[in-house]
Amino acid sequence: MALGAERKKAGDAAYAAVLEVASENVDAVVVHGWIRNHGRWLAHAWCEFDGASVVDLTEDRKRLDLREYYATFEVREDRLVRYERVQFFTLVGDMGTLGPFDTELFPVPETLGDPPARA
């Protein structure tokens, strides 16, 4: 499998994983954001809880500290979008995809240079 295909598969897994987490947790907030991993910026997805913890099933099945997760993956507020659970499920149904939904913020699945950010 080509490197690009492996990364796409990993990205698809993150979007599918948030569907699982959001389905099982009514207090989950779904996040689509850029993370830095192995020198590349990747469009990614995870769930947050109470602004304090993260569940990213591509990393671990348990909750991770939000501040540590953001520091590890260089997450920035201007490079992410949060969706309340009902809003997420509505977008999945309306758009026929698990994400990302904001194609201006996520025009490509990965980039070596700085990813887009909201003003």
N, C-alpha and C positions, 0 to 999 in steps of 0.2 A: 504494500500500500504506500502511496506517495505521501510525503510529509504533509502537504497541504490537505490531503484527504483525511489524514489522522487528526489534524487540528480541527477540521470541520466536524468530524465525528465527535470529538471531545466537546466542541461548542454545542452541538446538537444535544449531547447528553446533559449539559447544564440546563438547557431550556426544558428538557423533559423532566429533569429532576425537580425543578421548581413546581411543575404541575403536581408531582407526587406530594411534595411538602405542603403546598397550598391546599391540596385536596384533604389532607389529614389534619390541618391546623387552622382553625378559624381566625386566629390572631396573627397569621403570617402576612407580611408585606412582601410582595414580589419585587425584586430589583433587577433591572437590566443595566449593566454598567461595563465600563472598560477596566480590565485588570492587566497588570504587567506581570508576565510570566516568561522566564527564560529569555529575556531580552526583547520580547515581542509584546505588543498590546493586543489583547484579545477581547472581543465582545463576549460578555459572559452573563450568567444569571445566577441569583442566589435568593434566599429569603431572609428577612430580618424580623426580629421579635423585640418589641418594647424599646427599640433604639439601642439595645445593649448587646444583642447576640445575633449570630449569623448561622444559618444552616446552608451549607454548600455540599450536597451529596457527592460532588466530584472530588471533594477534599476529605470529608469525614462524615459519619452518620450522626455525630453528636454536635451540640451547639458550640460554636466558637465565639470568642470574645470579639465584638465588633471592631474595637479600636485596633486590636492586633491584626485582624483580617485586613482592615483598610491599610494599615502600615505595611504589611507583608506584600500586598498586591498593588500598592500605590493607588488605591481607590480615591477618587476625588468627587465631591458633590456635583461639580459642573459637568461630570462625565458619566452621569447615571440618571435613571428615571425610576421612580418608585410607583408601584401600582397597588392600590388596595385590592384585597382578594376578589371581591365581586367585579371590580373594574377589570382585573386581569382575566377572569373567566369570560367576561363579556367580549373583550378584545380577541381572545382565542376563538370564540365562536364566530364573531364578525369577520375576522381577518383570515381564519383558517390556518393559522400558524401559532406556534408556541412563542415566537419572538425571534429577533427583536421587533418591536412594533414601530419605533421611531427611526425611520430610515435616514433621516438627516443626521441624527447623532450616531447612528450605526450604519454607515453606507457600505462598509465592508466587514467581514468577520474578523480580520486581523490586520495589523499594520506594524511596520518597523518604526515609523516616525510617530510623532505625537498624534493621538487620535483627536477627533473633533470634540469640542466642548461647547456647552451652552453659554451664551453671554450673560 
